[in-house]
Amino acid sequence: MSRALVDIRILQREFLLAISRALTAELDLHDLLRLILKSSVELVSGKAGLIALVDESGETLQVAAVYGIPPHLVDLFAPLVREVPYHEEHEGESFFELKTRLHRIMSEADLGLTQVIRLPLNIGGQVTGLIYVFQSGNYYFVEDAPNLLRSFAEQAAIAVRNARLYQAVVDRQPERAQRAALEHIGSVLENFREIEQEEQRLVRATMRLEGWT
């Protein structure tokens, strides 16, 4: 493992810890998604990004958070989000179509975005949305970008599930249900912290093996 990749892993850990604190502190889904998106873009030195969530019908994706894209240009990204379905087994085939549609969008938006990668917000085998990260000019994503971003996609999925669970139980049984939802969310966060602690131990062990500490 190169030193640069270890540095990125350390930055990834810091971003994820910040996200875990935000998950603990608030349940505002929009703010959480934007924090996750901003961290994702910055981690891989991207230029912009968006998160689209499956609507209540389960059929249409709606943009829920953006970063680096002016509000008046967001609608231009609808064909990219809605007309290139995500299928894990065929995602490699979708890459060319995503790039082609991005090129068309840039002919109108003039943001200089040239590349896109996307990952599903997948929890319990159910895809609740997609996270897109864009790059500009002649810059390229780091080779390990999809793996680096996967943790952020997972956290976005957890944030969506928690927020929807919280809202659903509040609508049904305001007081008792709120307590039950918060207890469930607390257990999810505790599991996440345990995973983070294990990742930190792995990073430290790798650095010791490479002689950097």
C-alpha positions as CSV (number, residue, x, y, z in Angstrom):
1,M,0.0,0.0,0.0
2,S,1.5,3.4,-1.0
3,R,2.0,6.2,1.4
4,A,-0.4,8.4,-0.7
5,L,-3.2,5.7,-0.4
6,V,-2.6,5.5,3.4
7,D,-2.9,9.3,3.6
8,I,-6.2,9.1,1.7
9,R,-7.4,6.3,4.0
10,I,-6.7,8.5,7.0
11,L,-8.6,11.4,5.4
12,Q,-11.4,9.0,4.7
13,R,-11.5,8.0,8.3
14,E,-11.7,11.6,9.4
15,F,-14.6,12.4,7.1
16,L,-16.5,9.3,8.2
17,L,-16.0,10.2,11.9
18,A,-17.4,13.7,11.1
19,I,-20.4,12.1,9.4
20,S,-20.9,9.7,12.4
21,R,-21.0,12.7,14.7
22,A,-23.5,14.5,12.4
23,L,-25.7,11.3,12.4
24,T,-25.7,11.4,16.2
25,A,-26.4,15.1,16.5
26,E,-29.2,15.6,14.0
27,L,-31.8,13.9,11.8
28,D,-32.1,16.5,9.0
29,L,-31.7,14.4,6.0
30,H,-30.8,17.1,3.5
31,D,-27.9,18.4,5.7
32,L,-26.6,14.9,6.3
33,L,-26.6,14.0,2.6
34,R,-24.9,17.3,1.7
35,L,-22.2,16.6,4.3
36,I,-21.7,13.1,2.9
37,L,-21.6,14.3,-0.7
38,K,-19.1,17.1,0.1
39,S,-16.9,14.7,1.9
40,S,-17.1,12.2,-1.0
41,V,-16.2,14.8,-3.7
42,E,-13.3,16.2,-1.7
43,L,-11.9,12.8,-0.8
44,V,-11.3,11.8,-4.4
45,S,-10.4,15.4,-5.5
46,G,-13.6,15.7,-7.6
47,K,-15.3,18.9,-8.6
48,A,-19.0,18.3,-8.1
49,G,-21.5,15.6,-7.1
50,L,-25.1,14.8,-6.5
51,I,-27.2,12.3,-4.6
52,A,-30.5,11.1,-6.0
53,L,-33.0,9.1,-4.0
54,V,-35.7,6.7,-5.1
55,D,-39.1,8.4,-4.5
56,E,-42.0,6.8,-2.6
57,S,-43.3,5.0,-5.7
58,G,-40.0,3.2,-5.9
59,E,-39.7,4.0,-9.6
60,T,-38.3,7.5,-10.0
61,L,-35.0,9.1,-8.8
62,Q,-35.2,12.6,-7.4
63,V,-32.1,14.8,-6.7
64,A,-31.9,15.2,-3.0
65,A,-28.5,16.9,-2.5
66,V,-25.9,18.6,-4.8
67,Y,-22.4,20.0,-4.4
68,G,-20.6,22.1,-6.8
69,I,-23.6,22.4,-9.2
70,P,-25.4,25.8,-9.3
71,P,-29.1,25.4,-8.4
72,H,-30.4,26.7,-11.7
73,L,-28.4,23.9,-13.6
74,V,-29.5,20.9,-11.5
75,D,-32.5,20.1,-13.8
76,L,-30.1,19.6,-16.7
77,F,-28.8,16.5,-14.9
78,A,-32.2,14.7,-14.9
79,P,-31.4,12.6,-18.0
80,L,-28.2,11.4,-16.4
81,V,-30.0,10.4,-13.2
82,R,-33.3,9.0,-14.6
83,E,-32.5,7.6,-18.0
84,V,-29.5,5.4,-17.3
85,P,-30.8,2.7,-14.9
86,Y,-28.5,1.2,-12.3
87,H,-27.9,-2.5,-12.6
88,E,-24.9,-3.8,-10.7
89,E,-24.1,-6.6,-13.1
90,H,-24.2,-4.2,-16.1
91,E,-22.7,-1.1,-14.5
92,G,-19.6,-1.4,-16.7
93,E,-21.7,-1.2,-19.8
94,S,-23.4,2.0,-18.4
95,F,-20.1,3.9,-18.1
96,F,-20.0,5.0,-21.7
97,E,-23.7,6.1,-21.7
98,L,-23.1,8.1,-18.5
99,K,-20.1,9.8,-20.1
100,T,-22.0,10.5,-23.3
101,R,-24.9,12.1,-21.4
102,L,-22.6,14.1,-19.2
103,H,-20.9,15.5,-22.4
104,R,-24.3,16.6,-23.7
105,I,-25.2,18.3,-20.4
106,M,-21.9,20.1,-20.4
107,S,-22.7,21.6,-23.8
108,E,-25.4,23.5,-22.0
109,A,-24.1,23.8,-18.5
110,D,-20.5,24.7,-19.3
111,L,-19.2,23.5,-15.9
112,G,-16.2,21.7,-17.5
113,L,-17.2,18.3,-16.0
114,T,-15.7,15.4,-18.0
115,Q,-16.0,12.2,-15.9
116,V,-18.5,10.6,-13.6
117,I,-18.6,7.6,-11.3
118,R,-21.6,6.5,-9.4
119,L,-22.3,4.1,-6.6
120,P,-25.6,2.8,-5.2
121,L,-27.0,3.7,-1.8
122,N,-27.6,0.0,-0.8
123,I,-28.8,-1.2,2.5
124,G,-30.2,-4.6,3.2
125,G,-30.0,-5.5,-0.5
126,Q,-32.3,-2.5,-1.4
127,V,-31.0,0.4,-3.5
128,T,-32.5,3.6,-2.1
129,G,-30.6,6.0,-4.4
130,L,-27.3,6.7,-6.2
131,I,-24.4,9.0,-5.4
132,Y,-22.6,10.6,-8.4
133,V,-19.2,12.3,-8.2
134,F,-17.9,14.3,-11.2
135,Q,-14.4,15.3,-12.3
136,S,-13.3,18.1,-14.6
137,G,-10.8,18.8,-17.3
138,N,-8.0,16.3,-17.9
139,Y,-7.9,15.2,-14.3
140,Y,-8.6,11.6,-13.5
141,F,-10.1,9.9,-10.4
142,V,-7.7,8.0,-8.2
143,E,-7.6,4.3,-9.1
144,D,-9.2,3.3,-5.9
145,A,-12.0,5.9,-6.0
146,P,-15.0,3.5,-6.1
147,N,-13.7,1.6,-3.1
148,L,-13.0,4.8,-1.2
149,L,-16.4,6.1,-2.0
150,R,-18.3,3.0,-1.0
151,S,-18.2,3.8,2.7
152,F,-19.8,7.2,2.0
153,A,-22.5,5.6,-0.1
154,E,-23.2,3.2,2.8
155,Q,-23.5,6.1,5.2
156,A,-25.8,7.9,2.9
157,A,-28.0,4.8,2.8
158,I,-28.0,4.6,6.6
159,A,-28.9,8.3,6.8
160,V,-31.8,7.8,4.4
161,R,-33.1,4.8,6.2
162,N,-32.9,6.4,9.6
163,A,-34.6,9.6,8.5
164,R,-37.4,7.8,6.8
165,L,-37.8,5.4,9.8
166,Y,-37.9,8.4,12.2
167,Q,-40.5,10.2,10.1
168,A,-42.7,7.2,9.6
169,V,-42.9,6.4,13.3
170,V,-43.4,10.0,14.2
171,D,-46.4,10.1,11.9
172,R,-47.9,7.0,13.4
173,Q,-47.2,7.3,17.2
174,P,-45.5,10.6,18.0
175,E,-43.9,10.0,21.5
176,R,-43.4,6.2,21.9
177,A,-42.4,5.7,18.3
178,Q,-39.9,8.5,18.5
179,R,-38.2,6.8,21.4
180,A,-38.1,3.5,19.6
181,A,-36.7,5.0,16.4
182,L,-34.0,6.8,18.3
183,E,-33.0,3.6,20.1
184,H,-32.7,1.8,16.8
185,I,-30.7,4.6,15.3
186,G,-28.4,4.6,18.3
187,S,-27.7,0.9,17.8
188,V,-26.9,1.5,14.1
189,L,-24.5,4.2,15.1
190,E,-22.8,2.0,17.7
191,N,-22.2,-0.6,15.1
192,F,-20.7,2.0,12.8
193,R,-18.4,3.2,15.5
194,E,-17.2,-0.4,16.0
195,I,-16.5,-0.7,12.3
196,E,-14.6,2.6,12.3
197,Q,-12.4,1.5,15.3
198,E,-11.5,-1.6,13.4
199,E,-10.6,0.4,10.3
200,Q,-8.4,2.7,12.4
201,R,-6.6,-0.4,13.8
202,L,-6.0,-1.7,10.2
203,V,-4.6,1.7,9.1
204,R,-2.2,1.9,12.0
205,A,-1.1,-1.7,11.5
206,T,-0.4,-1.0,7.8
207,M,1.6,2.1,8.6
208,R,3.7,0.2,11.1
209,L,4.4,-2.6,8.6
210,E,5.5,0.0,6.1
211,G,7.8,1.7,8.7
212,W,6.0,5.0,8.7
213,T,5.4,5.2,12.4
